[in-house]
Amino acid sequence: MCFTKLLYNHTHFNVSHISYKNKKIKVYMADSAKKQMIGLMYRDKLYDNEAMLFLPMRYARHSIWMLNMRFSIDIFWLSKSGEVVDMYENAKPCKSVFGCKSYLPKYSSFYVLEMNSGSARRLGLKLGSQISIGSINKSLDL
């Protein structure tokens, strides 16, 4: 069994909630280096009201790759206040480390949000959209 699969089997993600236009979204919190490395690897799916929120806790151009992913996602890079500063729709899983595309935003962000492919269109999320993440910032004392 590969190292990342072992990590996945022994990793627990805390859960919180964010919202967009009165729609509550359950988020799995990638709030450590280990959890950020694992991300959505090996999961079979996310439900439409679920997402993964990466909390790198600093402004940077955080790249995402899709190694060991089983489904396509929409990626949203967010400011500290929850504004969508960049996004990529329908990021596809890769089959191998070799040639695995890295998704790099144009601008620095504070958070990265991953949702099922089609979520941007379904929810009407676009550049400049404001996602309510107040409870996340409050719990992190930001």
JOCOR-V490286 format. One record per backbone hydrogen bond with DSSP energy under -0.5 kcal/mol. NH is the residue of the N-H (numbers start at 1). CO is the residue of the C=O. If there is no record, write none. Layout:
BEGIN
nh->NH co->CO
nh->NH co->CO
END
This chain:
BEGIN
nh->6 co->2
nh->7 co->3
nh->8 co->4
nh->9 co->5
nh->10 co->6
nh->10 co->7
nh->11 co->8
nh->14 co->12
nh->14 co->29
nh->16 co->27
nh->18 co->25
nh->19 co->132
nh->20 co->23
nh->23 co->20
nh->24 co->22
nh->25 co->18
nh->26 co->49
nh->27 co->16
nh->28 co->51
nh->29 co->14
nh->29 co->27
nh->30 co->28
nh->30 co->53
nh->31 co->29
nh->36 co->32
nh->37 co->33
nh->38 co->34
nh->39 co->35
nh->41 co->38
nh->42 co->68
nh->43 co->40
nh->50 co->47
nh->51 co->26
nh->52 co->114
nh->53 co->28
nh->54 co->52
nh->54 co->112
nh->55 co->30
nh->57 co->110
nh->58 co->110
nh->60 co->109
nh->62 co->60
nh->64 co->103
nh->66 co->101
nh->68 co->94
nh->69 co->66
nh->73 co->91
nh->74 co->115
nh->75 co->88
nh->76 co->113
nh->77 co->86
nh->78 co->76
nh->78 co->111
nh->79 co->83
nh->82 co->79
nh->84 co->129
nh->85 co->77
nh->85 co->83
nh->86 co->77
nh->88 co->75
nh->91 co->73
nh->94 co->66
nh->99 co->97
nh->100 co->97
nh->101 co->99
nh->103 co->64
nh->104 co->102
nh->109 co->60
nh->110 co->78
nh->111 co->78
nh->112 co->54
nh->113 co->76
nh->114 co->52
nh->115 co->74
nh->117 co->72
nh->119 co->116
nh->122 co->118
nh->123 co->119
nh->124 co->120
nh->125 co->120
nh->128 co->84
nh->129 co->126
nh->131 co->82
nh->131 co->129
nh->132 co->19
nh->133 co->131
nh->136 co->133
nh->137 co->133
nh->138 co->134
nh->139 co->135
nh->140 co->136
nh->141 co->138
nh->142 co->137
END
